[in-house]
Amino acid sequence: MSAPTTENLTATGTFRSADELRARFAALGADSRPVVVYCGSGVNAAHEIAALEVAGIDGAALYPGSYSQWSSDPQRRVDTA
């Protein structure tokens, strides 16, 4: 599920309020199941972990290899649709 980090921010570039972030992540189902965050290099994923913490959703795991590592192994299935 894609959750772009830009949607965690206000127009001035600061994090949205905890209530706004909590509502955003609840709509994505992040408040009711384990969350693993990754991106292409790990930078945006770290931002997402911070936003989840602000929202009060603790324990999200960061997959440090991110998509770059995952997709580099030809044995792993990659869905593109």
Backbone bond lengths (Angstrom), bond angles and torsions (degrees), N, CA, C in turn:
res aa  C-N    CA-C-N  psi(-1)  N-CA   C-N-CA  omega(-1)  CA-C   N-CA-C  phi
1 M - - - 1.433 - - 1.521 108.09 -
2 S 1.282 116.41 131.53 1.453 121.13 -178.68 1.531 110.35 -89.60
3 A 1.324 115.74 132.51 1.462 121.77 177.11 1.523 107.76 -137.64
4 P 1.326 117.71 80.01 1.463 121.37 -176.05 1.527 113.01 -53.39
5 T 1.308 115.82 134.48 1.464 120.60 -177.60 1.524 112.70 -64.93
6 T 1.314 118.14 -25.46 1.467 119.80 179.51 1.525 111.34 -60.46
7 E 1.323 117.45 -25.89 1.463 120.79 179.70 1.528 112.32 -77.35
8 N 1.337 117.22 -4.96 1.462 121.11 175.40 1.525 111.81 -85.49
9 L 1.326 116.36 -7.54 1.468 121.23 -169.96 1.516 113.12 -111.45
10 T 1.330 114.32 152.92 1.463 121.16 171.76 1.525 108.92 -81.45
11 A 1.314 116.16 176.86 1.470 120.95 178.27 1.526 111.98 -63.49
12 T 1.334 117.41 -23.12 1.463 120.42 -179.79 1.527 112.65 -92.14
13 G 1.333 116.95 1.50 1.459 120.32 174.89 1.516 115.84 91.03
14 T 1.331 117.48 8.96 1.463 120.10 176.67 1.528 109.22 -99.50
15 F 1.330 116.01 162.32 1.458 118.85 177.10 1.520 110.70 -60.73
16 R 1.324 116.32 143.46 1.458 121.21 171.09 1.531 108.14 -62.84
17 S 1.300 117.17 168.48 1.467 120.55 179.39 1.527 109.86 -64.77
18 A 1.321 115.28 160.30 1.464 120.45 178.10 1.525 110.54 -57.68
19 D 1.319 117.93 -40.13 1.464 120.72 179.71 1.527 111.81 -64.61
20 E 1.325 116.51 -42.80 1.471 120.03 178.81 1.524 110.89 -63.95
21 L 1.332 116.09 -44.22 1.464 119.50 179.79 1.530 110.95 -66.01
22 R 1.327 116.72 -40.41 1.463 120.58 178.86 1.531 109.85 -59.84
23 A 1.326 117.38 -43.78 1.471 121.60 178.65 1.524 110.82 -64.47
24 R 1.323 116.39 -41.18 1.470 120.11 179.23 1.521 111.29 -61.16
25 F 1.315 115.86 -48.94 1.461 119.41 -177.58 1.526 111.91 -71.79
26 A 1.330 117.87 -31.19 1.468 120.35 175.56 1.523 109.93 -63.47
27 A 1.327 116.65 -40.96 1.467 120.49 178.72 1.527 111.54 -62.81
28 L 1.328 116.38 -26.10 1.471 120.97 177.95 1.529 112.31 -90.14
29 G 1.334 117.06 -4.02 1.450 121.29 179.86 1.518 114.61 85.49
30 A 1.319 116.85 8.34 1.466 120.41 -175.75 1.520 112.79 -73.85
31 D 1.320 117.58 -11.45 1.460 120.02 -179.45 1.529 112.78 -92.05
32 S 1.333 116.47 -0.65 1.463 118.95 -174.79 1.528 114.10 -128.68
33 R 1.317 117.19 10.16 1.471 120.08 179.25 1.522 109.40 -156.98
34 P 1.323 117.28 163.81 1.472 119.39 177.39 1.528 110.34 -61.87
35 V 1.318 115.52 142.90 1.462 120.97 -177.52 1.522 109.70 -118.41
36 V 1.327 115.79 131.24 1.455 122.85 171.80 1.517 106.71 -121.32
37 V 1.311 116.26 130.81 1.459 121.75 -175.25 1.524 109.23 -115.20
38 Y 1.326 115.80 137.32 1.460 120.96 175.27 1.512 108.40 -151.08
39 C 1.307 115.52 166.69 1.459 121.24 174.59 1.518 107.04 -152.07
40 G 1.293 118.20 -157.87 1.460 120.65 -178.42 1.512 113.45 -74.67
41 S 1.332 117.05 -35.82 1.462 119.65 -175.53 1.522 113.78 -130.97
42 G 1.305 118.57 -14.53 1.459 122.57 179.72 1.516 114.28 110.33
43 V 1.335 117.83 -18.18 1.461 120.83 -176.43 1.532 110.84 -68.75
44 N 1.316 117.87 -52.22 1.462 120.17 179.67 1.520 111.49 -66.59
45 A 1.317 117.21 -31.14 1.462 120.20 177.90 1.520 110.92 -64.09
46 A 1.317 117.79 -38.81 1.463 120.94 177.43 1.534 110.14 -63.39
47 H 1.320 116.90 -39.20 1.467 122.07 175.73 1.534 109.73 -60.47
48 E 1.323 116.68 -43.10 1.470 120.72 -178.64 1.528 110.88 -65.29
49 I 1.321 117.19 -39.26 1.467 121.38 176.57 1.537 109.58 -59.96
50 A 1.318 117.30 -43.27 1.464 121.10 178.91 1.532 110.59 -63.18
51 A 1.323 117.69 -43.04 1.470 121.02 179.49 1.529 110.76 -64.38
52 L 1.314 117.34 -39.08 1.470 120.58 176.60 1.526 110.77 -62.16
53 E 1.314 116.73 -40.55 1.467 120.87 177.43 1.530 110.76 -63.27
54 V 1.332 117.33 -43.98 1.463 121.07 177.46 1.532 109.66 -59.11
55 A 1.321 116.71 -37.55 1.468 122.07 179.98 1.519 112.63 -74.17
56 G 1.339 117.32 -8.94 1.452 120.46 -179.24 1.513 113.79 87.43
57 I 1.321 116.82 14.13 1.466 121.63 177.81 1.516 107.17 -100.41
58 D 1.330 114.52 98.57 1.457 120.99 -175.07 1.528 111.07 -90.81
59 G 1.311 115.12 157.22 1.456 120.63 171.37 1.510 116.20 88.16
60 A 1.319 118.44 7.99 1.466 119.58 176.47 1.525 108.48 -63.88
61 A 1.306 115.89 137.45 1.462 121.03 -178.69 1.523 109.93 -97.83
62 L 1.311 115.88 141.26 1.458 122.02 175.63 1.520 108.18 -99.95
63 Y 1.329 116.57 121.09 1.462 120.74 173.84 1.519 105.99 -84.88
64 P 1.344 117.89 100.74 1.466 120.82 -170.61 1.521 114.69 -67.09
65 G 1.312 117.62 -24.57 1.460 118.89 179.23 1.513 112.03 -71.56
66 S 1.305 115.37 -22.05 1.444 123.82 -179.83 1.520 111.93 54.03
67 Y 1.306 115.84 -174.34 1.462 120.66 -174.88 1.525 111.67 -63.71
68 S 1.311 117.40 -30.36 1.467 120.04 179.95 1.524 110.96 -58.47
69 Q 1.327 117.75 -44.17 1.456 121.30 179.50 1.524 110.59 -71.71
70 W 1.311 116.29 -45.87 1.466 120.28 -177.75 1.524 111.18 -57.67
71 S 1.309 116.85 -48.11 1.466 120.45 -174.16 1.527 113.58 -76.53
72 S 1.324 118.28 -12.03 1.454 119.87 -178.98 1.522 113.00 -78.23
73 D 1.322 118.76 -12.34 1.459 123.03 178.89 1.525 108.91 -94.33
74 P 1.330 118.35 112.12 1.463 120.64 -176.12 1.539 113.73 -65.33
75 Q 1.326 117.14 -12.70 1.461 120.74 179.18 1.533 112.01 -80.94
76 R 1.313 116.87 -13.29 1.462 120.19 -177.81 1.517 110.86 -91.81
77 R 1.300 114.43 137.61 1.461 120.51 178.45 1.522 109.91 -74.13
78 V 1.291 116.25 136.04 1.462 121.90 177.83 1.531 107.27 -129.62
79 D 1.324 116.01 117.67 1.454 121.18 175.75 1.517 109.12 -89.07
80 T 1.304 116.94 136.27 1.456 120.11 -179.05 1.514 112.79 -116.42
81 A 1.308 117.56 -1.73 1.475 119.84 -178.48 1.494 111.99 -93.72
